[in-house]
Amino acid sequence: MDPTLIGIFWFGGGAIFLTCYTISNHPLRKLGKDICWLAGGILGGSGMVSFIMAWVFLAAAGPYYHFPLLQMLGGVLFVSALVLYLCAMFYVGRLRQPKNFSLTLSSEGPYRHVRHPQALALCGLTLGLGLTTLSKPLLFGLPIWIGFWVLYAYMEERFDLIPSYGSRYQQYCRSTPRLFPAFKDWKARPTNFRHRAKG
């Protein structure tokens, strides 16, 4: 089978898993942090594995462009986005043991500057991989990939965060951009919000 079609299949699966994850996360919170950690890990982890598979097949599909300098910049972007993603996961507790997982919001680290640093990192990872490999199927699909992560950030707020935290989360929204940091006022960002966990 064509690797491009396989990549599209895996992308669809990842989108379904992560959409189910963000819709179910609000009810899961009511069952306690252990259930939320486990179920969220299964759904969110399955979605991310599916997306990784999609990246692999689309990056391997070819044909390719060849611009070494652009590929080098793509590699730097990919590594930087990966660091941001792991840092964001650490701050919300997904890289910790269940006993150390919390349903509190941390506005520290990357969450001080944007409300969805993981979605921002995944945009960077996809773009970085596309530029590193210069695979045409992956490059041509970038608007869909990035569009999904932007939509996912909106869905997470609509189905999980606002229902879970109401006016407290809306206050956080007023002080912190959703996806792209406002560099000019980083120092003004408050750090006293602690009422959310993400996957």
C-alpha positions in Angstrom: 0.0 0.0 0.0 1.1 3.6 -0.7 3.0 5.0 2.4 1.1 8.3 1.9 -2.3 6.5 2.3 -1.0 4.7 5.4 0.2 8.0 6.9 -3.2 9.5 6.2 -4.9 6.5 7.9 -2.7 6.9 11.0 -3.4 10.7 11.1 -7.1 10.0 11.1 -6.7 7.5 13.9 -4.7 10.0 16.0 -7.2 12.7 15.4 -10.1 10.4 16.6 -8.2 9.3 19.7 -7.2 12.8 20.8 -10.7 14.2 20.1 -12.1 11.4 22.3 -9.5 12.3 24.9 -10.3 15.9 25.2 -14.1 15.3 25.2 -13.8 12.7 28.0 -11.3 14.4 30.1 -13.8 16.6 32.0 -16.0 13.6 33.2 -12.8 11.7 34.0 -11.7 14.4 36.4 -14.8 13.7 38.5 -13.6 10.1 39.0 -10.3 11.1 40.6 -6.8 11.8 39.5 -5.8 8.1 39.3 -8.5 7.3 36.8 -7.9 10.5 34.9 -4.1 9.7 34.7 -4.7 6.2 33.5 -7.6 6.8 31.0 -6.1 10.0 29.8 -2.7 8.3 29.3 -4.3 5.5 27.3 -6.4 7.8 25.0 -3.8 10.5 24.7 -1.0 8.1 24.3 -2.8 6.1 21.6 -3.4 9.4 19.8 0.2 10.4 20.0 1.4 6.9 18.8 -0.9 7.2 15.9 0.5 10.6 15.0 4.0 9.4 15.3 3.2 6.6 12.9 1.7 9.1 10.5 4.8 11.2 10.7 7.0 8.2 9.9 5.0 7.0 6.9 4.5 10.5 5.4 8.2 11.4 6.0 9.2 8.1 4.3 6.8 8.4 1.4 8.7 10.9 -0.8 9.5 12.3 -3.2 11.7 14.8 -1.6 13.1 18.3 -2.1 16.7 18.9 -1.3 17.8 22.1 0.4 20.5 21.3 3.0 20.3 24.6 4.9 16.5 24.4 5.2 16.9 20.9 6.4 19.3 21.9 9.1 17.0 24.7 10.3 14.2 22.1 10.3 16.3 19.8 12.5 16.9 22.7 15.0 13.2 23.5 15.1 12.3 19.8 15.6 14.7 19.4 18.6 13.5 22.7 20.1 9.9 21.7 19.8 10.6 18.3 21.3 12.2 20.0 24.4 9.2 22.3 24.7 6.8 19.3 24.5 8.6 17.3 27.2 8.9 20.3 29.4 5.2 21.0 29.1 4.4 17.3 29.9 6.6 17.4 33.0 4.9 20.5 34.3 1.4 19.0 34.1 2.6 15.7 35.6 2.2 13.3 32.7 5.9 12.3 33.0 5.5 11.5 36.7 4.2 8.5 38.5 0.4 8.4 39.2 0.9 9.2 42.9 2.6 12.5 41.9 0.0 13.3 39.2 -2.2 16.2 40.1 -5.4 17.8 38.6 -4.0 21.3 39.4 -3.1 23.9 36.8 0.5 25.0 36.7 1.1 28.4 35.2 4.8 27.9 35.6 7.4 27.1 33.0 5.9 27.1 29.5 2.4 27.5 30.8 3.3 31.0 32.0 3.5 32.1 28.4 0.9 30.2 26.5 -2.1 28.1 27.6 -1.3 25.2 25.2 2.4 24.8 24.9 2.0 21.1 24.0 -0.1 22.1 21.0 2.4 24.7 20.0 5.2 22.2 20.4 3.4 19.7 18.2 3.0 22.4 15.5 6.7 22.9 15.7 7.5 19.2 15.6 5.4 18.7 12.5 6.9 21.7 10.7 10.4 20.8 11.9 10.0 17.2 10.6 8.6 18.4 7.3 11.5 20.8 6.8 14.1 18.2 7.9 12.9 15.5 5.5 11.4 17.8 2.9 9.0 15.0 2.0 6.4 16.4 -0.3 3.4 14.4 1.3 4.4 15.7 4.7 5.0 19.3 3.5 1.7 19.5 1.5 -0.2 18.2 4.6 1.3 20.8 7.0 -1.8 23.1 6.9 -4.0 20.2 7.9 -1.6 19.1 10.7 -1.2 22.6 12.1 -4.9 23.3 11.7 -5.7 20.2 13.8 -3.5 21.4 16.6 -5.0 24.8 16.6 -8.5 23.2 16.6 -7.5 20.8 19.4 -6.5 23.7 21.6 -9.9 25.3 21.1 -11.7 22.0 21.7 -9.8 21.3 24.9 -10.9 24.6 26.3 -14.5 24.2 25.1 -15.0 20.6 26.3 -12.7 20.3 29.3 -11.0 23.4 30.8 -13.8 25.9 30.8 -16.4 23.3 32.1 -14.0 22.2 34.7 -12.8 25.5 36.0 -15.3 28.1 34.9 -14.4 31.7 35.7 -11.0 30.8 37.2 -9.9 29.4 33.9 -11.4 32.4 32.0 -9.3 34.6 34.2 -6.2 32.7 33.1 -7.3 33.1 29.5 -7.4 36.9 29.9 -3.8 37.0 31.1 -2.2 34.3 28.9 -2.4 33.7 25.1 -3.9 30.4 23.8 -1.1 29.2 21.5 1.4 31.9 20.5 3.4 33.7 23.2 3.3 37.5 23.5 7.0 38.1 24.0 6.8 41.7 24.9 5.0 41.1 28.3 6.4 37.8 29.5 7.5 39.3 32.7 4.0 40.5 33.4 2.4 37.0 33.3 0.9 35.9 36.6 2.1 32.6 38.1 -0.6 32.0 40.7 -3.0 29.7 38.8 -2.9 26.1 39.8 -6.1 24.2 38.8 -5.6 22.1 35.7 -3.9 19.1 34.4 -3.3 18.3 30.7 -2.2 15.2 28.9 
